[in-house]
Amino acid sequence: MGTFNHLRQDFPILDQQVNGEPLVYLDNAATTQRPTLVLKQLMHFYQTDNANVHRGVHTLAERATADYEAARQKVQHFIHATKPEEVIFTKGCTDALNLVASTYGEQNIQAGDEIVISVAEHHSNLIPWQQLALKKGATLKYIGLTPDQELDLDQAKQLITPRTKIVAVAHASNVLGTVNPVRQLAELAHANGAVMVVDGAQAVPHMPVNVQDLGADFYAFSGHKLMAPTGIGVLYGKAALLEAMPPYQYGGEMIGEVHQQTSTWAPLPYKFEAGTQNIAGAVGLGAAIDYLNALGMDQVAAHEKELVNALLPQLLAIPSVTVYGPQDPAKHTGVIAFNLGHLHPHDLATALDMEGIAIRAGHHCAQPLMEALNVPATARASLYIYNTQADVDRLITAIKKAKEFFRIGTGETK
């Protein structure tokens, strides 16, 4: 381990102290930090190329348009879309999933149809389908978990039927740290005439993703979870599906022609990019992809696996710690949710923050999953490329310190 230790110097925010301790940032599933490369690219764009895209013939407008469309092509190659027109820029993963529900879903779901998701979905990939089902009189079905807290593929085979029109599942869980069998689910969906929608927010930054190999009809992810600016995201959709869908929003840039009583729409991808987009965000996303490509996504995944192999067994060995999701490191992403005895996760997160360690605590926008796990909330540590063995050791030491301070497992309460 240690191949990526030098990367910390690329992230200025990590070079600080929190509560008198060197910062250990382990909240990467919520948002990642940005490398100097991305920050410089944003500054360069604003200082040299800033203009609106697709709207001008002057030099700055042409340069800005070239930057923006270059970012689209970088995304295309990064996720292996067949062509750049299949890449729609959005505000984020949530926006992208709502786009699909509000256009494809609105157009294709009828009363009596079924939508299948999992009980472990982030609210972004749950509420749009829940509300669509309520509006249309459709049925929303949930794939449950196995005793090992992995997605129950056998149950999925029973739930996905010819009445199913949409299957929507996360590629990787933001709580359980599992990688779901997307390809098998897509095959089930397609065999029954349904489309496969994938929430890739916790996958694209951490592992190689090929939307064609996965069989995804739609695939969504956020830029801020892979070191890009906030407010930028991506919806991939198969061109034939996107072309048949109505626009998501109306306004400038998404039109072909506008008359007093009628309008026509621009071709892909612009039909779904109304108004001035987050141009700098797209440029920053392209820079973040350049950074990851230079590292190699296989190496990114391998680095995180090494950290999981170091962290998970030590965490499981602490008495009174409960880990949610698979306990086999080979089945785990860098997202690890856990609780320490009766201690509320917010109290544990506060105690760790006093040691300079940033983790997440709460329901992680996955309340149905918390209900299934029979807990109100969990603590969550999530790893990324700039984390190290030293970070893992600091976390374990701090959890043990909190265990002693709060007298967890002694029968006493601090």
GUMISE-120792 format. One line per field, with one value per residue (C-alpha): residue number from 1; residue in one letter; z, y, x. Coordinates in Angstrom, 2 decimals, decimal comma. Layout:
% residues N
pos NUM | ...
code a | ...
Z Z | ...
Y Y | ...
X X | ...
***
This chain:
% residues 414
pos 1 | 2 | 3 | 4 | 5 | 6 | 7 | 8 | 9 | 10 | 11 | 12 | 13 | 14 | 15 | 16 | 17 | 18 | 19 | 20 | 21 | 22 | 23 | 24 | 25 | 26 | 27 | 28 | 29 | 30 | 31 | 32 | 33 | 34 | 35 | 36 | 37 | 38 | 39 | 40 | 41 | 42 | 43 | 44 | 45 | 46 | 47 | 48 | 49 | 50 | 51 | 52 | 53 | 54 | 55 | 56 | 57 | 58 | 59 | 60 | 61 | 62 | 63 | 64 | 65 | 66 | 67 | 68 | 69 | 70 | 71 | 72 | 73 | 74 | 75 | 76 | 77 | 78 | 79 | 80 | 81 | 82 | 83 | 84 | 85 | 86 | 87 | 88 | 89 | 90 | 91 | 92 | 93 | 94 | 95 | 96 | 97 | 98 | 99 | 100 | 101 | 102 | 103 | 104 | 105 | 106 | 107 | 108 | 109 | 110 | 111 | 112 | 113 | 114 | 115 | 116 | 117 | 118 | 119 | 120 | 121 | 122 | 123 | 124 | 125 | 126 | 127 | 128 | 129 | 130 | 131 | 132 | 133 | 134 | 135 | 136 | 137 | 138 | 139 | 140 | 141 | 142 | 143 | 144 | 145 | 146 | 147 | 148 | 149 | 150 | 151 | 152 | 153 | 154 | 155 | 156 | 157 | 158 | 159 | 160 | 161 | 162 | 163 | 164 | 165 | 166 | 167 | 168 | 169 | 170 | 171 | 172 | 173 | 174 | 175 | 176 | 177 | 178 | 179 | 180 | 181 | 182 | 183 | 184 | 185 | 186 | 187 | 188 | 189 | 190 | 191 | 192 | 193 | 194 | 195 | 196 | 197 | 198 | 199 | 200 | 201 | 202 | 203 | 204 | 205 | 206 | 207 | 208 | 209 | 210 | 211 | 212 | 213 | 214 | 215 | 216 | 217 | 218 | 219 | 220 | 221 | 222 | 223 | 224 | 225 | 226 | 227 | 228 | 229 | 230 | 231 | 232 | 233 | 234 | 235 | 236 | 237 | 238 | 239 | 240 | 241 | 242 | 243 | 244 | 245 | 246 | 247 | 248 | 249 | 250 | 251 | 252 | 253 | 254 | 255 | 256 | 257 | 258 | 259 | 260 | 261 | 262 | 263 | 264 | 265 | 266 | 267 | 268 | 269 | 270 | 271 | 272 | 273 | 274 | 275 | 276 | 277 | 278 | 279 | 280 | 281 | 282 | 283 | 284 | 285 | 286 | 287 | 288 | 289 | 290 | 291 | 292 | 293 | 294 | 295 | 296 | 297 | 298 | 299 | 300 | 301 | 302 | 303 | 304 | 305 | 306 | 307 | 308 | 309 | 310 | 311 | 312 | 313 | 314 | 315 | 316 | 317 | 318 | 319 | 320 | 321 | 322 | 323 | 324 | 325 | 326 | 327 | 328 | 329 | 330 | 331 | 332 | 333 | 334 | 335 | 336 | 337 | 338 | 339 | 340 | 341 | 342 | 343 | 344 | 345 | 346 | 347 | 348 | 349 | 350 | 351 | 352 | 353 | 354 | 355 | 356 | 357 | 358 | 359 | 360 | 361 | 362 | 363 | 364 | 365 | 366 | 367 | 368 | 369 | 370 | 371 | 372 | 373 | 374 | 375 | 376 | 377 | 378 | 379 | 380 | 381 | 382 | 383 | 384 | 385 | 386 | 387 | 388 | 389 | 390 | 391 | 392 | 393 | 394 | 395 | 396 | 397 | 398 | 399 | 400 | 401 | 402 | 403 | 404 | 405 | 406 | 407 | 408 | 409 | 410 | 411 | 412 | 413 | 414
code m | g | t | f | n | h | l | r | q | d | f | p | i | l | d | q | q | v | n | g | e | p | l | v | y | l | d | n | a | a | t | t | q | r | p | t | l | v | l | k | q | l | m | h | f | y | q | t | d | n | a | n | v | h | r | g | v | h | t | l | a | e | r | a | t | a | d | y | e | a | a | r | q | k | v | q | h | f | i | h | a | t | k | p | e | e | v | i | f | t | k | g | c | t | d | a | l | n | l | v | a | s | t | y | g | e | q | n | i | q | a | g | d | e | i | v | i | s | v | a | e | h | h | s | n | l | i | p | w | q | q | l | a | l | k | k | g | a | t | l | k | y | i | g | l | t | p | d | q | e | l | d | l | d | q | a | k | q | l | i | t | p | r | t | k | i | v | a | v | a | h | a | s | n | v | l | g | t | v | n | p | v | r | q | l | a | e | l | a | h | a | n | g | a | v | m | v | v | d | g | a | q | a | v | p | h | m | p | v | n | v | q | d | l | g | a | d | f | y | a | f | s | g | h | k | l | m | a | p | t | g | i | g | v | l | y | g | k | a | a | l | l | e | a | m | p | p | y | q | y | g | g | e | m | i | g | e | v | h | q | q | t | s | t | w | a | p | l | p | y | k | f | e | a | g | t | q | n | i | a | g | a | v | g | l | g | a | a | i | d | y | l | n | a | l | g | m | d | q | v | a | a | h | e | k | e | l | v | n | a | l | l | p | q | l | l | a | i | p | s | v | t | v | y | g | p | q | d | p | a | k | h | t | g | v | i | a | f | n | l | g | h | l | h | p | h | d | l | a | t | a | l | d | m | e | g | i | a | i | r | a | g | h | h | c | a | q | p | l | m | e | a | l | n | v | p | a | t | a | r | a | s | l | y | i | y | n | t | q | a | d | v | d | r | l | i | t | a | i | k | k | a | k | e | f | f | r | i | g | t | g | e | t | k
Z 0,00 | -0,49 | -4,28 | -4,03 | -0,86 | -2,87 | -4,07 | -0,84 | -1,97 | -4,89 | -2,50 | -0,64 | 1,67 | 3,29 | 4,54 | 7,61 | 11,22 | 12,68 | 16,45 | 16,68 | 14,77 | 11,16 | 9,04 | 8,05 | 5,50 | 5,35 | 4,04 | 0,36 | -0,33 | 0,42 | -1,59 | -2,56 | -2,45 | -5,58 | -6,78 | -7,79 | -11,44 | -11,30 | -9,36 | -11,86 | -14,81 | -13,35 | -12,79 | -16,30 | -17,84 | -15,95 | -16,62 | -20,32 | -21,98 | -20,06 | -22,40 | -23,10 | -25,31 | -28,64 | -28,94 | -30,35 | -33,20 | -31,31 | -30,19 | -26,49 | -27,28 | -29,66 | -27,10 | -24,35 | -26,62 | -27,51 | -23,81 | -22,99 | -25,78 | -25,07 | -21,55 | -22,99 | -25,10 | -22,05 | -20,21 | -23,22 | -23,29 | -19,49 | -19,22 | -22,73 | -24,21 | -27,93 | -28,87 | -27,17 | -27,96 | -25,33 | -22,61 | -21,08 | -18,62 | -15,55 | -12,13 | -10,58 | -10,15 | -8,48 | -11,36 | -13,89 | -12,23 | -11,97 | -15,66 | -16,52 | -14,20 | -15,47 | -19,16 | -19,92 | -16,86 | -17,47 | -21,09 | -20,55 | -17,15 | -17,02 | -14,32 | -13,40 | -14,52 | -12,10 | -11,16 | -9,35 | -7,16 | -4,12 | -0,46 | -0,27 | -2,73 | -2,01 | -1,87 | -5,22 | -6,83 | -4,75 | -4,40 | -8,15 | -8,79 | -5,69 | -6,77 | -10,38 | -9,24 | -7,02 | -9,82 | -12,46 | -10,37 | -10,87 | -8,30 | -6,75 | -5,71 | -3,58 | -3,92 | -0,43 | 1,03 | 1,70 | 5,24 | 4,23 | 3,36 | -0,35 | -2,95 | -3,21 | -6,86 | -6,44 | -5,19 | -8,06 | -10,48 | -8,92 | -8,79 | -12,35 | -14,59 | -17,91 | -15,96 | -15,01 | -17,06 | -15,13 | -12,96 | -11,06 | -8,85 | -7,59 | -9,13 | -5,67 | -2,36 | -0,51 | 2,82 | 2,53 | 0,35 | -2,02 | -5,79 | -7,16 | -10,00 | -12,52 | -15,60 | -14,36 | -13,39 | -16,82 | -18,49 | -16,38 | -17,16 | -20,89 | -21,02 | -19,61 | -21,82 | -19,09 | -19,12 | -16,69 | -14,82 | -12,82 | -10,08 | -10,59 | -8,08 | -5,88 | -8,74 | -11,44 | -9,16 | -7,79 | -10,49 | -14,26 | -15,66 | -19,08 | -19,55 | -22,63 | -20,86 | -17,92 | -20,21 | -18,72 | -20,63 | -18,40 | -16,10 | -13,79 | -11,69 | -10,00 | -10,65 | -7,05 | -5,98 | -8,40 | -7,58 | -9,96 | -8,91 | -7,33 | -9,54 | -12,46 | -13,25 | -16,12 | -17,50 | -20,02 | -22,07 | -25,15 | -28,09 | -29,30 | -25,88 | -25,50 | -28,96 | -28,16 | -24,82 | -24,42 | -23,11 | -19,37 | -19,30 | -21,81 | -22,77 | -24,69 | -26,45 | -26,37 | -29,33 | -33,06 | -34,03 | -31,98 | -33,32 | -31,49 | -31,03 | -31,70 | -31,12 | -32,22 | -30,29 | -30,84 | -31,54 | -28,86 | -26,47 | -26,49 | -26,23 | -22,55 | -21,80 | -21,55 | -20,65 | -19,70 | -18,32 | -15,66 | -18,26 | -15,81 | -13,92 | -17,09 | -17,75 | -14,17 | -14,64 | -17,71 | -15,71 | -12,94 | -15,52 | -16,89 | -13,37 | -12,86 | -16,30 | -15,50 | -12,41 | -14,14 | -12,84 | -12,25 | -9,96 | -8,24 | -7,50 | -6,32 | -3,95 | -2,34 | -2,04 | -0,16 | 2,25 | 2,77 | 3,40 | 6,10 | 7,66 | 7,64 | 9,62 | 12,27 | 12,56 | 12,90 | 15,61 | 17,92 | 20,48 | 20,31 | 16,69 | 14,24 | 10,55 | 7,98 | 4,58 | 3,64 | 6,13 | 3,40 | 2,20 | -1,29 | -1,56 | -0,16 | -1,76 | 0,19 | 1,89 | 5,35 | 7,63 | 11,27 | 14,78 | 18,14 | 20,76 | 21,97 | 21,07 | 18,67 | 15,40 | 15,72 | 19,08 | 17,59 | 14,62 | 16,99 | 19,05 | 15,90 | 14,70 | 17,92 | 16,72 | 13,33 | 11,58 | 9,30 | 8,84 | 8,08 | 10,52 | 9,89 | 7,65 | 4,54 | 2,51 | 2,75 | 5,37 | 4,01 | 4,30 | 7,90 | 8,60 | 7,04 | 9,17 | 12,23 | 13,14 | 13,14 | 11,69 | 11,22 | 11,16 | 7,78 | 6,76 | 3,03 | 1,37 | -1,71 | -3,63 | -1,24 | 1,87 | 3,34 | 5,77 | 8,30 | 7,91 | 8,58 | 11,69 | 12,97 | 12,53 | 14,38 | 17,23 | 17,55 | 17,59 | 20,36 | 22,26 | 21,92 | 23,06 | 26,24 | 26,81 | 26,49 | 28,31 | 25,50 | 26,37 | 30,09 | 31,03 | 32,12 | 30,43 | 30,42
Y 0,00 | 3,57 | 3,84 | 6,91 | 8,44 | 11,26 | 12,38 | 14,22 | 17,07 | 17,60 | 18,43 | 21,69 | 21,30 | 18,22 | 20,24 | 21,66 | 20,90 | 20,38 | 20,76 | 20,74 | 17,48 | 16,83 | 16,42 | 12,89 | 13,25 | 10,14 | 11,61 | 10,97 | 9,31 | 12,68 | 14,73 | 14,49 | 17,10 | 18,73 | 18,43 | 21,45 | 20,38 | 20,89 | 24,16 | 25,54 | 24,49 | 26,30 | 29,42 | 29,20 | 28,94 | 31,95 | 33,99 | 33,21 | 31,47 | 32,49 | 33,09 | 31,50 | 28,42 | 27,69 | 31,29 | 33,39 | 33,57 | 35,59 | 33,95 | 33,54 | 31,94 | 29,53 | 28,62 | 28,15 | 25,95 | 23,88 | 23,43 | 22,44 | 19,91 | 18,51 | 17,74 | 15,88 | 13,74 | 12,99 | 11,76 | 9,68 | 7,86 | 7,58 | 5,65 | 4,11 | 5,65 | 5,02 | 8,73 | 12,13 | 12,86 | 10,25 | 12,40 | 14,99 | 17,51 | 18,00 | 19,62 | 16,28 | 12,68 | 13,67 | 15,99 | 13,28 | 10,68 | 13,16 | 13,91 | 10,26 | 9,94 | 13,18 | 12,40 | 8,70 | 7,73 | 10,24 | 9,12 | 5,35 | 4,45 | 3,71 | 2,51 | -1,09 | -0,97 | -1,88 | -0,16 | -2,22 | -0,69 | -1,92 | -1,21 | 0,15 | 3,01 | 6,58 | 8,82 | 10,29 | 6,92 | 6,22 | 9,27 | 10,06 | 6,51 | 6,56 | 9,78 | 8,64 | 5,44 | 7,37 | 9,80 | 7,12 | 4,42 | 2,12 | -0,28 | 0,28 | -2,94 | -3,30 | -5,88 | -6,83 | -7,93 | -11,30 | -12,23 | -10,88 | -7,55 | -7,86 | -7,31 | -10,42 | -11,39 | -14,41 | -12,15 | -9,75 | -12,60 | -13,02 | -9,30 | -8,37 | -9,52 | -8,55 | -5,89 | -4,23 | -1,16 | 0,32 | -1,24 | 1,36 | 0,33 | 1,82 | 0,46 | 0,67 | 1,32 | 4,55 | 2,74 | -0,99 | -0,74 | -3,40 | -3,48 | -4,58 | -7,12 | -4,48 | -6,57 | -9,45 | -7,02 | -5,38 | -8,78 | -9,51 | -6,07 | -6,38 | -9,93 | -8,51 | -5,42 | -2,98 | -0,39 | -0,37 | 2,87 | 2,96 | 5,38 | 5,43 | 8,13 | 5,74 | 3,75 | 6,06 | 7,73 | 4,42 | 1,76 | 1,33 | 1,74 | 0,62 | 1,48 | -0,74 | -3,82 | -3,16 | -3,05 | 0,27 | 2,17 | 5,21 | 5,85 | 8,89 | 10,28 | 13,46 | 15,38 | 16,42 | 12,81 | 12,44 | 15,63 | 17,93 | 21,07 | 20,88 | 21,55 | 19,37 | 15,86 | 13,50 | 11,49 | 8,84 | 7,51 | 5,33 | 7,62 | 5,96 | 6,41 | 10,00 | 10,92 | 9,59 | 11,43 | 14,88 | 17,76 | 18,06 | 21,87 | 24,58 | 27,73 | 28,85 | 26,49 | 23,46 | 24,65 | 24,12 | 26,80 | 28,84 | 30,40 | 32,05 | 28,84 | 26,02 | 25,04 | 22,31 | 20,92 | 20,84 | 17,51 | 15,52 | 16,34 | 19,95 | 19,10 | 18,36 | 21,28 | 24,29 | 27,67 | 28,47 | 25,34 | 25,01 | 25,50 | 25,84 | 22,80 | 20,73 | 21,94 | 21,02 | 17,59 | 17,09 | 18,02 | 15,58 | 12,82 | 13,71 | 13,33 | 9,93 | 8,73 | 9,60 | 7,39 | 4,61 | 3,46 | -0,07 | 1,39 | 3,59 | 0,54 | -1,44 | 1,33 | 1,52 | -2,26 | -2,20 | 0,36 | -1,71 | -4,79 | -2,81 | -1,12 | -3,60 | -6,46 | -4,02 | -2,46 | -5,86 | -6,80 | -3,95 | -5,26 | -3,53 | -2,37 | -3,45 | -3,20 | -3,07 | -4,65 | -7,56 | -8,42 | -9,84 | -7,10 | -8,61 | -7,71 | -4,20 | -0,83 | 1,96 | 2,83 | 1,29 | 1,97 | 0,98 | 1,70 | 1,61 | -0,01 | 2,15 | 5,36 | 7,57 | 7,95 | 11,75 | 11,52 | 9,22 | 11,54 | 14,48 | 12,55 | 11,66 | 15,25 | 16,26 | 13,97 | 15,69 | 12,84 | 13,67 | 10,94 | 11,04 | 10,16 | 9,90 | 7,99 | 8,82 | 9,65 | 6,00 | 5,83 | 2,70 | 0,94 | 2,14 | 0,69 | -2,61 | -2,62 | -1,66 | 1,29 | 5,03 | 5,95 | 4,78 | 6,23 | 5,98 | 6,17 | 6,41 | 6,19 | 7,72 | 7,97 | 10,40 | 8,32 | 6,29 | 3,52 | 6,26 | 7,52 | 4,02 | 3,72 | 7,12 | 6,13 | 2,83 | 4,49 | 7,21 | 4,70 | 2,73 | 5,96 | 6,84 | 3,35 | 3,84 | 7,40 | 6,48 | 3,18 | 1,18 | -2,50 | -1,99 | -1,73 | 1,87 | 5,13 | 8,14
X 0,00 | 1,12 | 1,04 | -1,18 | 0,28 | 1,82 | -1,60 | -2,37 | -0,15 | -2,57 | -5,42 | -4,75 | -7,76 | -6,24 | -3,27 | -4,98 | -5,77 | -9,23 | -9,54 | -5,77 | -5,37 | -4,36 | -7,47 | -8,52 | -11,30 | -13,50 | -16,75 | -16,10 | -19,44 | -21,06 | -18,59 | -14,94 | -12,21 | -10,80 | -7,22 | -5,18 | -5,53 | -9,30 | -9,04 | -6,53 | -8,65 | -11,66 | -9,58 | -8,14 | -11,60 | -12,92 | -9,79 | -9,38 | -12,37 | -15,50 | -18,45 | -21,80 | -21,75 | -23,42 | -24,59 | -21,83 | -19,38 | -16,80 | -13,57 | -14,38 | -17,74 | -16,08 | -13,41 | -15,98 | -18,09 | -15,04 | -14,21 | -17,78 | -18,11 | -14,64 | -15,86 | -18,85 | -16,54 | -14,38 | -17,47 | -18,48 | -15,16 | -14,96 | -18,24 | -18,04 | -21,17 | -21,49 | -21,50 | -21,35 | -25,01 | -25,90 | -24,31 | -26,65 | -25,23 | -27,45 | -27,17 | -26,25 | -27,31 | -30,59 | -31,46 | -30,59 | -32,83 | -35,68 | -35,23 | -35,83 | -38,82 | -40,38 | -39,92 | -39,55 | -41,56 | -44,32 | -44,55 | -44,45 | -45,91 | -49,63 | -52,03 | -51,30 | -47,67 | -44,90 | -41,64 | -39,00 | -36,29 | -34,35 | -34,93 | -31,36 | -31,84 | -30,78 | -33,84 | -32,79 | -33,48 | -36,56 | -38,80 | -39,04 | -40,34 | -42,54 | -44,21 | -44,50 | -46,21 | -48,62 | -49,45 | -49,96 | -51,60 | -48,63 | -47,16 | -43,72 | -41,98 | -38,87 | -36,11 | -35,00 | -31,68 | -30,11 | -29,03 | -25,57 | -27,25 | -26,62 | -29,32 | -31,52 | -31,19 | -33,46 | -36,24 | -35,55 | -36,22 | -39,66 | -40,48 | -39,46 | -42,31 | -43,91 | -45,83 | -42,53 | -41,70 | -38,75 | -36,05 | -34,01 | -31,10 | -27,85 | -24,67 | -23,05 | -24,79 | -24,04 | -24,58 | -23,93 | -20,83 | -22,13 | -21,79 | -25,14 | -25,53 | -26,59 | -25,90 | -28,07 | -30,82 | -30,62 | -30,97 | -34,05 | -35,48 | -34,91 | -36,30 | -39,53 | -39,63 | -38,50 | -35,72 | -32,78 | -32,04 | -28,80 | -27,76 | -24,00 | -23,09 | -21,09 | -19,58 | -18,23 | -15,63 | -14,36 | -14,24 | -14,18 | -17,71 | -18,90 | -22,56 | -22,79 | -21,42 | -23,76 | -26,78 | -27,90 | -30,56 | -30,04 | -27,08 | -26,74 | -23,91 | -22,69 | -19,50 | -18,88 | -18,40 | -15,48 | -13,55 | -15,45 | -17,35 | -20,78 | -23,77 | -22,70 | -23,84 | -24,48 | -27,34 | -26,35 | -29,22 | -29,42 | -29,93 | -33,13 | -34,74 | -33,60 | -34,85 | -38,32 | -38,55 | -40,11 | -37,97 | -37,43 | -37,43 | -38,20 | -36,32 | -33,28 | -30,92 | -33,21 | -35,29 | -35,26 | -37,74 | -40,20 | -43,39 | -46,24 | -48,22 | -45,75 | -42,14 | -39,78 | -36,86 | -33,13 | -31,40 | -29,62 | -28,14 | -29,32 | -33,02 | -32,37 | -30,03 | -32,33 | -30,83 | -27,27 | -25,68 | -23,00 | -20,29 | -17,41 | -18,72 | -18,57 | -15,02 | -14,11 | -15,69 | -13,54 | -10,44 | -11,38 | -11,76 | -8,32 | -6,91 | -8,55 | -7,52 | -3,91 | -4,13 | -6,06 | -9,43 | -8,16 | -5,50 | -8,10 | -10,23 | -7,19 | -6,09 | -9,51 | -9,62 | -6,33 | -7,74 | -10,90 | -8,77 | -6,96 | -10,00 | -12,87 | -11,24 | -9,99 | -13,42 | -15,10 | -12,60 | -13,67 | -16,16 | -19,58 | -19,06 | -21,76 | -20,89 | -23,68 | -23,29 | -21,02 | -18,30 | -16,09 | -13,70 | -13,76 | -17,46 | -17,10 | -16,53 | -14,84 | -18,15 | -18,48 | -21,45 | -21,27 | -22,50 | -20,72 | -22,91 | -25,78 | -23,96 | -25,88 | -23,96 | -24,07 | -22,28 | -19,66 | -19,15 | -18,73 | -16,18 | -14,24 | -14,38 | -12,62 | -9,81 | -9,75 | -11,60 | -14,53 | -17,15 | -20,88 | -23,66 | -27,40 | -29,77 | -27,70 | -30,81 | -31,81 | -34,56 | -36,28 | -32,92 | -32,55 | -36,00 | -34,94 | -31,80 | -33,89 | -31,66 | -32,43 | -29,04 | -25,46 | -21,98 | -20,26 | -16,62 | -15,98 | -12,58 | -11,03 | -7,79 | -6,10 | -6,77 | -3,93 | -3,12 | -2,37 | -5,94 | -7,26 | -5,11 | -6,24 | -9,89 | -9,51 | -7,63 | -10,26 | -13,15 | -11,43 | -10,89 | -14,58 | -15,51 | -13,53 | -14,72 | -18,40 | -17,83 | -19,37 | -19,62 | -19,04 | -22,71 | -22,14 | -23,03 | -20,71
***
